[in-house]
Amino acid sequence: MANRHLSRSVVLQTLFEWDSRNLGAEGAHAALLRNVREFASGAADLPFMEGLLRGAIERREDLDLIIEKAAPEWPIARIAPVDRNVLRLGLFELLFADRGAVPAKVAINEAIELAKSYGGENSGRFVNGVLGAVYKELGEPGKDEIGRKRKEVPYAEMPVERLGGAVVYSRHRGEVYLALVHDIFGHWTLSKGRVGDKIKGETLEEATVREIQEEMRLNIVLEHKLGENEYVASDPKTGKKRKHVTYFLAQSPHTPVVLKQSGGLDDAKWFKLDDAVELNFYEDIVPLIGKAVELIRTPPKADASPKKSDKKPKSKK
């Protein structure tokens, strides 16, 4: 573990140099080899370091988007160079490293220690807040594996944010399709938005239709209420809050999906129904998708009041 900590320190030093001097990938690798010779000769794990450096550089755009989402009041350019590269390194390990080799808590704790060692007075607290927010969004993987959780804000005292979302489907050339969005945490999920965020007095249904039209450029018609989810989200500035989402089944014409530019989403597209059910979803979304698929595949019920001219009873579907 001591060698790994030293390795991360050298990678951080190299990332700082890469960031400050605008080095390319080859220049960064040369700087890494030089730093290893000067500061960690014989004591560092070079393959591990090369993987961290390469991953942080190759995924810089994704990592920076995540930082901006988790700390919206801190644009990347305003974050101190040491802090932003600690965050890039920590986020890469938290999101993309082998969790069996690097548990989530280890990735976060190592980043905090690097920030305390090489950053300013408040760097450790800042890095902890940003990585903690991302960790919450991921559902706190491995939260029971290490240590005891710090005291939580009482659930009932958290502010509640209402949102509306939908499983959006279309019928096109004999096939059923689902319109899904992809977030920067690597999951396909459902489009949703805040109620009353832009238009005061709008209903939950009106807000859902409007938000999905804005986010995916799809004109939907709500058909059924699928259910409700509630989860806790953490923001470094405002703290914890409960997000209460009501989901609907909605039908749309099979028109092109155009994703609204957002710091939290990076893709949106139609999937054939059979392909969609195999995608990587958050666990609390899976039951909603299942219920939607069941409703979509269930033939509409026949009119319960037959015309007088009907002589034969309707057969049960």
C-alpha positions in Angstrom: 0.0 0.0 0.0 2.9 2.4 0.8 4.3 1.7 -2.7 0.9 2.4 -4.3 0.6 5.7 -2.4 4.1 6.7 -3.6 3.1 5.6 -7.2 0.0 7.8 -7.0 2.1 10.7 -5.7 4.4 10.5 -8.7 1.5 10.2 -11.2 0.0 13.3 -9.6 3.2 15.2 -10.0 3.3 14.1 -13.7 -0.3 15.1 -14.2 0.5 18.5 -12.7 3.4 18.9 -15.2 1.3 17.7 -18.1 -1.5 20.1 -17.2 0.8 23.1 -16.6 3.0 22.6 -19.6 0.3 21.3 -22.1 2.3 18.2 -22.7 0.9 15.5 -25.1 0.5 11.9 -24.2 4.1 11.0 -25.2 5.5 14.0 -23.3 3.5 13.0 -20.2 4.9 9.4 -20.4 8.5 10.7 -20.7 7.9 13.0 -17.7 6.6 10.0 -15.8 9.7 8.0 -16.5 11.9 10.9 -15.4 9.9 11.4 -12.2 10.1 7.7 -11.4 13.9 7.8 -11.8 14.2 10.9 -9.6 11.7 10.2 -6.9 10.7 6.5 -6.8 13.4 4.5 -8.4 13.0 0.8 -7.4 10.0 1.6 -5.1 7.1 2.2 -7.5 4.9 0.0 -9.6 5.5 1.3 -13.2 2.7 -0.6 -15.0 0.2 0.6 -12.3 1.5 4.2 -12.7 1.3 4.1 -16.5 -2.3 2.8 -16.4 -3.3 5.7 -14.1 -1.6 8.3 -16.1 -2.9 7.1 -19.4 -6.4 6.6 -18.1 -6.6 10.1 -16.5 -5.3 11.8 -19.7 -7.5 9.8 -22.2 -10.6 10.3 -20.1 -9.9 13.9 -19.2 -13.0 15.3 -20.9 -15.3 12.9 -19.2 -13.6 13.4 -15.8 -13.8 17.2 -16.1 -17.6 17.0 -17.0 -18.1 14.9 -13.8 -16.2 17.5 -11.8 -18.3 20.3 -13.2 -21.5 18.4 -12.4 -20.4 17.6 -8.8 -19.1 21.1 -8.1 -21.1 23.4 -10.4 -19.9 26.5 -8.7 -16.3 25.7 -9.5 -15.4 25.7 -13.3 -12.4 23.6 -14.1 -10.2 26.6 -14.9 -10.9 28.1 -11.4 -9.9 24.9 -9.5 -6.3 25.0 -8.3 -4.1 22.9 -10.6 -3.1 20.4 -7.8 -6.7 20.0 -6.8 -8.1 19.4 -10.3 -5.5 16.8 -11.0 -6.1 15.1 -7.7 -9.7 15.0 -8.7 -9.0 13.6 -12.1 -6.8 10.9 -10.6 -9.3 10.0 -7.9 -12.3 10.0 -10.2 -10.5 7.8 -12.7 -9.8 5.2 -10.0 -13.3 5.6 -8.5 -15.2 5.2 -11.8 -13.0 3.2 -14.2 -10.4 1.2 -12.2 -10.9 -2.5 -11.2 -13.0 -2.1 -8.0 -11.7 -5.4 -6.7 -8.2 -4.1 -6.8 -9.1 -0.5 -5.7 -12.3 -0.3 -3.6 -14.2 2.9 -3.9 -13.4 4.0 -0.4 -9.7 3.4 -1.0 -9.8 5.6 -4.2 -11.5 8.4 -2.3 -9.2 8.2 0.8 -6.1 8.1 -1.3 -7.2 11.2 -3.3 -8.0 13.1 0.0 -4.5 12.3 1.3 -2.8 13.5 -1.8 -4.8 16.7 -1.6 -3.8 17.3 2.0 -0.2 16.5 1.2 0.2 18.6 -2.0 -2.7 21.0 -2.0 -3.7 24.0 0.0 -5.3 24.3 3.4 -8.8 23.5 2.1 -7.9 21.0 -0.6 -8.6 17.9 1.4 -12.1 19.1 2.3 -12.8 20.2 -1.3 -11.7 16.9 -2.8 -13.7 15.0 -0.2 -16.8 17.0 -1.1 -16.6 16.4 -4.9 -15.7 12.8 -4.7 -18.3 12.2 -2.0 -21.0 13.7 -4.3 -20.0 11.3 -7.1 -19.8 8.4 -4.7 -23.4 9.2 -3.6 -24.6 9.3 -7.2 -23.0 5.8 -7.7 -25.1 4.4 -4.9 -22.2 4.3 -2.4 -20.6 1.1 -3.6 -18.8 -0.8 -0.9 -20.1 1.6 1.8 -20.2 -1.3 4.4 -16.7 -2.6 3.6 -14.5 0.0 5.3 -15.1 1.9 8.5 -18.2 3.4 10.0 -20.2 6.0 8.2 -20.1 9.5 9.6 -23.3 10.9 11.2 -26.0 11.4 8.6 -28.5 14.2 8.2 -31.9 13.0 9.3 -33.8 11.8 6.3 -36.9 13.7 7.2 -35.0 17.0 7.5 -33.6 16.8 3.9 -35.2 19.1 1.4 -37.2 17.4 -1.3 -36.8 18.0 -5.0 -39.7 16.7 -7.2 -38.9 15.4 -10.7 -40.9 13.8 -13.5 -39.5 11.2 -15.9 -40.6 8.6 -18.4 -39.9 5.4 -20.2 -40.4 6.7 -23.8 -41.2 4.3 -26.5 -42.2 4.4 -30.2 -43.5 1.9 -32.8 -41.7 2.0 -36.0 -41.8 -0.5 -39.0 -43.2 -3.3 -36.8 -40.6 -2.8 -34.0 -40.8 -1.2 -30.6 -38.1 1.2 -29.6 -37.1 2.8 -26.3 -35.5 6.3 -26.1 -32.8 6.4 -23.4 -30.1 8.8 -22.3 -26.6 7.9 -21.2 -25.0 9.6 -18.2 -21.3 10.3 -17.6 -21.3 7.6 -14.9 -21.6 4.9 -17.6 -25.3 4.0 -17.3 -28.2 4.2 -19.7 -31.2 5.7 -17.9 -34.5 7.6 -18.2 -34.9 11.2 -19.2 -36.3 13.3 -16.3 -36.4 16.9 -15.1 -37.5 19.1 -12.2 -41.1 20.1 -11.6 -41.7 23.8 -11.3 -38.1 24.6 -12.2 -39.1 26.9 -15.1 -42.8 27.3 -15.0 -44.5 27.9 -11.7 -47.8 26.1 -11.2 -47.3 23.5 -13.8 -48.5 20.0 -13.0 -46.2 17.0 -12.7 -47.5 15.7 -16.0 -46.9 19.0 -17.8 -43.4 19.3 -16.4 -42.6 15.8 -17.5 -43.7 16.4 -21.1 -41.9 19.7 -21.2 -38.6 18.4 -19.7 -38.4 15.4 -22.0 -39.1 17.6 -25.1 -36.3 19.9 -24.0 -33.9 17.1 -23.2 -34.4 14.8 -26.1 -36.5 16.8 -28.6 -39.3 14.3 -28.5 -43.0 15.1 -28.3 -44.5 12.6 -25.9 -47.9 11.6 -24.8 -48.1 10.1 -21.3 -50.1 6.8 -21.1 -49.5 5.3 -17.6 -47.9 6.0 -14.3 -45.2 3.5 -13.7 -44.1 4.2 -10.2 -42.0 6.5 -8.0 -38.4 6.4 -6.8 -36.7 8.5 -4.1 -33.0 8.7 -3.5 -30.6 10.9 -1.6 -28.2 13.1 -3.6 -25.4 15.2 -2.3 -24.1 18.6 -3.5 -20.9 20.0 -2.2 -22.6 23.4 -1.9 -26.1 22.8 -0.7 -25.7 19.4 1.0 -27.9 16.4 0.9 -31.4 16.4 -0.5 -34.1 13.9 -1.4 -34.9 13.5 -5.1 -38.5 12.2 -5.5 -39.1 11.1 -9.1 -42.4 10.0 -10.6 -42.1 8.0 -13.8 -44.6 7.5 -16.6 -44.9 5.4 -19.7 -45.0 7.7 -22.7 -45.3 7.2 -26.4 -43.5 9.3 -29.0 -43.3 9.5 -32.8 -40.1 7.8 -34.0 -38.3 11.1 -34.7 -34.6 11.6 -34.3 -33.4 12.0 -30.7 -31.4 15.3 -30.2 -29.7 15.4 -26.8 -29.7 18.7 -25.0 -26.1 19.6 -24.0 -25.8 18.8 -20.3 -22.9 18.3 -17.9 -24.5 15.1 -16.7 -25.4 13.4 -20.0 -23.3 12.5 -23.0 -25.6 10.5 -25.3 -29.2 9.6 -26.2 -30.6 7.2 -28.8 -33.4 4.8 -29.7 -32.9 1.1 -28.9 -34.9 -1.8 -30.2 -36.8 -3.1 -27.2 -35.1 -6.5 -27.1 -31.7 -4.8 -27.2 -32.6 -2.2 -24.6 -33.4 -4.6 -21.8 -29.7 -5.9 -21.9 -28.2 -2.4 -21.3 -26.5 -1.3 -18.1 -29.2 0.4 -16.0 -29.2 1.6 -12.4 -30.8 -1.0 -10.1 -33.8 1.2 -9.2 -34.6 1.8 -12.9 -34.8 -1.9 -13.8 -38.3 -2.6 -12.3 -39.6 0.5 -14.1 -38.3 -0.8 -17.5 -39.7 -4.2 -16.8 -43.2 -2.8 -16.0 -43.0 -0.6 -19.1 -42.1 -3.5 -21.3 -45.0 -5.5 -19.9 -47.5 -2.7 -20.6 -46.1 -2.1 -24.1 -46.4 -5.8 -25.0 -49.9 -6.2 -23.5 -52.6 -5.9 -26.2 -55.1 -3.1 -25.5 -58.3 -4.3 -23.8 -61.4 -4.6 -25.9 -64.3 -2.3 -25.3 -66.2 -3.6 -22.3 -69.5 -2.3 -23.7 -70.2 -4.2 -27.0 -72.6 -2.8 -29.5 -76.1 -4.1 -29.6 -75.4 -5.7 -33.0 -72.6 -7.9 -31.5 -74.0 -11.4 -31.0 -70.9 -13.2 -29.9 -69.2 -12.7 -26.6 -65.7 -11.3 -26.9 -62.9 -13.8 -26.3 -60.5 -13.1 -23.5 -57.0 -12.0 -24.5 
